[in-house]
């Protein structure tokens, strides 16, 4: 999960230079930026796909990790606080996954 987080941070910063998120009637600009990334930016399509698949894999790995911790009972004392932090990170990961614009 940490490797995927690092990968998403690096690719996200790279993509951030070429993308302007817009909403509503101006969403054509966001689509144009996405097409520009795919067609004109050096390795843009590859970086965009790495970012997208990395986000999917991050959700899967964090969910599987939390399931393993739950099923093995590793959340019991003295690790209750670690479990709470893990649940917060799981929800943070899911929230960021569902609010992705690119």
N, C-alpha and C positions, 0 to 999 in steps of 0.2 A: 504494500500500500504506500509506503514512503517513497519507493522508487517511482510509482505511478504519480504520486503527488508532485515530485520533483519534475518529472517529464511534463505533466500538465502545466506546471508553472513556467517552465522554459518555453514550451510551444505556445502557451497563452500569451506570454510577453511578446514573442515574435509576431503572432497574429494580431496583437493589439496595435501594432504600428500601421497596419493596412486596413483596419476595419473600424467603421463608425456606426455604432448601434443607433438605429432610429426606429420609431414606432408610429403607428397611425398612417396618415397619408404619405409621410416621407419614407415609408418602408422600402420604396423602390431604390433609394440610395443604399440601404443596407444590402439589398439583393445585388446591386451593381458592385458594391465592395466585395461581396462574397465571390462573384464571378471574376472580378479582378484578381483576387487571391488565387483562385483555381487556375486561371489562364495566364496571368502576366507576372506574378510574383515568383521569384526564384525558389523552387521547391515548395511553392505555396500549397499545391494540392496534396503533396505528401505530408507536409506539416499539419495541414488541416485534418487529414485522415488519421494521423498519429494522435492528434489531440482528441478527436472524436472517439476513436477506439480505446484510448487511454482512459477517457471518462467512463465509458461502459465497463471496462475492466476494473476500474477503481470501485465502482458501485458493487460489482460482483464480489471482489476480494474482501471488501469491508463487511458486506452482508454475510459471506461465508465465515469470516473470522468471528463475527458476533454470534453466529449460530453455533460454531464450535465451542466458544466460551460458554454459551448457555447450556448446551447439551452435556458438556463435561463437568459442569458445576464449578467452573473456575471463577465465578463471580462471588462465591461465598466468602465469609470472613477469612482472612483480613483484607480481601481485595474488593470490597464493596465500592470504594471510591473510584478504583480503576474501571469498574463496570459502568458507573455513572458517567465518567469521562468518555468511555467508549460509546455509550448510547448517544451522548451529545454529538460526538464526532460522526456517528452513523447518520443522525438526522441532518447534520450540517452537510455531509456528503450528498445525501439524497436531495436536500434543498438546492444545493448548487447544481446538481445534475438536472433538476427539473427547470431551472431558470437559465439554462444555457441559451444564448442567442445565436451563436455561430454554428 
